[in-house]
């Protein structure tokens, strides 16, 4: 059960919520814990926590994710796609972190209860780190930044809570509720569409993966787990795809990327070399960039230069490729040429569309540091 798994496998629990969870169950669980908190040592309305999460906290997280570049697209698209998955994970995280607080409210003296409450909300922040990382596939530092800034929507909730409670008094009218359900029922049902569509897609892939000859289904499931940063499951799926079809270049490519990320360089090199042998234009020639970066890592600078020169010729404005090419030239002590590549990387980032700059900014910053290093040497 994902709720119990939160306590020892939070990443796996968040993934299970996305695959098989229910927004209704998550909401009812949060309401139940809110009711129990109100019956113990905390004077809160049972619906208040879920209301704050649904109206302030989760939309605030979506805005933060868009601002920090971990969620692509217009905010309306992000809201439709990710609101219900993130709310389900958030409600379950709040429930799991506050269940111990319910018990403590009945057993612990009030002075000590403050420390328990502090620990509960610190654990909620930890769980939200896994929720953000799983839903959006963000890097760890980005997920930490999103959670660290998540107090901002809570401050907004504190300021607006008085007027909101007044509005809720009107909304509670049976007359209003009847018309709200009649006219807006479809809109409320659509809020859960993002979670349902994810689960439907996952179920279709799982059904297709039963076929022992369907490498594509295994590959697509691997991508889902890779996006959630569940690398063990992703590796297994990609390996299944390669076992079915040894010429599955996409699976080899992703296995190489994961192996490189995890420091298994020889294994990464083997997968990348397989992709290169099968199709040197795979993934818009990104295989050349990945191999070049690999050679830079192992200090084989001449091999890196050859790969990256070919890649940059095909993609002259790719910021990451320009930076890696500069690294290879710097390693060969060709500093003037390296400086030119770093400057081109910075300029390419500066002139890129805004949505691309969220992705390329890290390579531009690295190029600026490299320029400073060359200048100081």
N, C-alpha and C positions, 0 to 999 in steps of 0.2 A: 504494500500500500504506500503510495507516494508520501502521504502525511507522516507516517512513521519513519520512512526512509530518509526524511529530511535531517534526522539527527545523526546519521552516520554516512550517508551517501547523498549529499545535497545536489551535486551536479546530476547524478543519475535520476534523482527524484524530480528535478525540474524537467528533464528530458521525458520522463514518464508522463508528467502532466501534459506536456505538449502532444504526446502520442495518444494518450488514453484518458486524460483528465476531463473533468466536467466543470464548467464555469458555475453551474448551479450548485454542485456539491461544494466547491470552494467557497462560494458566497454563503451557503447555509452553515458551513463549518465556522466561518468568521463571525457570523451572527450568533452562533451558539456560544463561542468563546466570549464574545462581547457580553452576552447575557450572563454568563458565569462570572465574568469580571465584575459586572454590576452587582451581582448577588454576594460577592465576597467583600474585599476591602476597598473597592474602587467605585466611586459614584459616577458612572457613565451610563448613557443610554445604550441599549444593546446594538442599535443600528449605527451609532456614531462612527466606530472604527471603519466599518465597511464603506460608509458614505464618504469619509475622508479619503480612503484609498481610491475609490471609484471616481470621485469628482475632482480631486485635487492631486493626489500623489501620483497615480499612474499617468494621467495626461501630462503632469509635470515631468515625469521620467521620459515620456516620449519626446517632449520638447528638448530636454537635455540631450537625449540621444541624437536627435537631428542636429542640434547645435554643435555637438562634439564630433559629428561625422560618422557615428556608428550606425545610423539608420538613413538609408538613401531614399530620395523621392520627396514629393510635396508632403506637407504635414497631413493633409486630408487622406492621402494614400497610406501613409504610415499609420494613421489612426485606424483606418478600416482594416488594415492587415494585421497590426500588432497589438491593438488595444485589448481585445479579449484574451489572447495568449498571455500577455503581461499581467493583466488583472487576475487571471486564474492562478498564475505563479505567485503573485504578490499576496493574494488572499490566503493561499496555503502557507506562504512564508510567515505571514502575520499570525496565523493560527498556530503553527508549530512553535514559534518563538514565545507565544503568550500562554500556551497550555501550562508550562511550569509555573508561570506567574499566577495562574488560577489556583493551583495547589498551594503556592506560597501564601496567597492572600488568606487562606483558611488556617495556616499553620504557623506563620512567621509573624513576629511582633512588628508593628508599624515602622519603627526606626530602621530595622533591617530590611524591610520590604522595599525601601528605596533602592538599596543596592541590587536586590533581585530584579527590580524593574529596569535598572540601568543595564544589567547583564542581558535581560530579555531583549531590549531594544538594540543592544550591540550585536546580539545574535541575529536579530532581524536584518541588520545591515549586512552581515556576512551572507545570509541567505539571499538577499537582494543582489549581491555581487554575482552569485551563481545564476540568479534569474535573468539579469541583464545580459550576462555572457552567453547564456543558453538561447534566449529569445533572439538576440541580435547578432550573435557570433562575434562579439567585440574582443579586442585584445584585453588582457588583464588590466593594464594601466587605465584604459578607457573605461572599463567597467567600474574600477575603483573611483575614477573621477566622477562618473555619473552618480554613484551612490553617495560619494562625499558631498555632492551638491544637492542631494535630494531633500535636504532640510528646507530648501527654498519654497517648494510648493506647500510644505507643512506650515511655514510662516504665513503664506497666503491663506491657508485654511483657518489659521488662528484669527486673522483679521476679519475674515468674511463669515465666521461661524455664527455670529449673532444674527445678521440678516438672513443667513441660510436657514436657521432654526425657525425664524418667523415665516419664511416662505414654506417650510415644511408643514407648518400648521395649516396653511391653506391647501397644500397638496394632499394632506390627509383626509380632506373632505371626500366622502363617497361619490358626490356629484362630480367633482373634478377628476377623480380616479377613473370613473366610468368613461368620461370623454377622452382622457389621456390614453387609456387602453384602446378605445375604439379608433381614434385617429392616429395614434403614434405607436400602436402595437407592433407594426411591421418594422419601424425604426429600432425599437428596443430589441426585437429578435435579431436584427441585422448586426447588433453589437457583438454577438457571438459568432459571426460568420468567419472571422479570421482564424479562430481556433478550430472551427469545424472543417474549414477548407484544408488546413494543415493536416488534420487527422485523417481526412478522406484521402489525401494524396499519399500519406504514409501507409495507410491500409492497402491501397492499390499496389504500391511498391512491394509491400510484404507478401501480398498474394502472388505477384509476378515472380518474386524471388524464390518461390517454391519450385518453379521450373528450373531444373538443374542445368539448363542450357541458356539461360537468360543472363548474360553478363551485364547488360545495361541496367537491369533492375538492381543488381548488387552494387554497381557503380553509383547509381543515384542515391541509394540508401547510405553508401559511404560518404557522399557529399553532405547529406543531412547531418550525420554524426560529426563530420569534420567541421561543419559550420558551427555546431554546438560545442566544439573543442573536446569532444569525447573521442580521443584519438585511438584508444584500444579498439573500440567498436568500428571506427572508420577504417583502420588498418585491416581488420578482419574482413570487412566487406570488399575493400579494394583487392585484397589477396584472393578472395573468392572469385572476383571478376577476372583476375589474371589467370587463375586456375582454369576457368571455363574457356577463356580466350587469351592465349599468351600474347596476342597482338593487340590487346586492348590498351592503346597508348594513353588514353585518359587516366586509367587506373594506375599505370606505371608512373605517370607524371605526378599524380597526387601522392603516391607512395614515396616518391623521391622528395617531394616538398616536405612531407611530414618527417621523413628520416633526416633531412637536412636541418629542420627546425629542432629536432631532438638530439642533434649532434652525432648521428650515425652516418658519418660522411661517406664511408666506403659503400654502404648500402644505397645511399642517395645517388652516388655516382653511377652505380650499376643500373638503377632504374632510369636515370636521365640518359645514360648512354643507349639504353634499349629504345627509348623514345626517339632519340636522335637518329639511330640506325633505321628506324621504321618510317619516320616522317620529320624531317628537319624544319618543316613549317608548322609543326603542331602548335595549336593554341596561339596562332598568329606569331609563330616563331619564338614564343616565350621560352621554349626549351633552350634556345641559345643563351638567353639571359640567365636562366637558372644554372646552366652548366658553367657559364662564365663566372657567376658569383661563387659557385662551388670551388672553382679553381683559384679564385682570389682567396677564399677561406683557407685553402691548403697551400697557399703561396706558390702555386704554379702560374706565375704571372704571364708568361708568354702564351700558354694555352688559353688563359683567360682573355688576353688581349685579342687573340685570333677569333674566339667565339663572339666577344662583345663588339668587335669592329664590324663583324657581319650583321649582328643584331641592330646596331645603331644605324647602319646603312639602310636597313629595312624600316626602322622606326626612329627617325632622327630627332623626335621630340619627346621620347619616353624618358621621364626624369630618372627613374630607377636605373634604366639601362645606361644613361649618360653618366650617372654617379659611379656605377660599377666599372664602367670603362675607364673612368678617371682613376679609380682605385688600382686597376691593373697597370696603367701607365705609371702611376706613382710608385708602385712596387718595382717597376723596371727602371726607376730613377729618371724617367722622362717627365720631369716636373713641369716644364713649360706646356707640354701637350696635356698633362693632367689638369693643370690650371684652366686651360681652355675648356675641357670637358666639364669641369665643376661649374664654371661660369655659364655654360650652356644649360646645365641641369637647373641652375637657379633661375635663369631666364625662362626656361620652358615651364617651370612651376609658376612663375609670376604671370605668364600669359595664358595659362590653362584656364578652362572654364571653372567656375567656383566649385561645382560639385566634384571636379577632379582634384582640385587643390586640397580637399580634405584628405585625399589618399596620398598625394604626392608630396605634401608638406614635409613629411619626415625625411625624405631623400634630399629635399632642398636644404633643410637644416643641417643634415650630415655633410652636404657639399660645402656649405658655408664654414663649418668647422674644419673641413679638409683644407679649404683655402687659407684659413688662419694658420693651420699647421704648416703648410708649405711656405707661407710667408715668413713664419718664425724660424724655419730651418735654414 
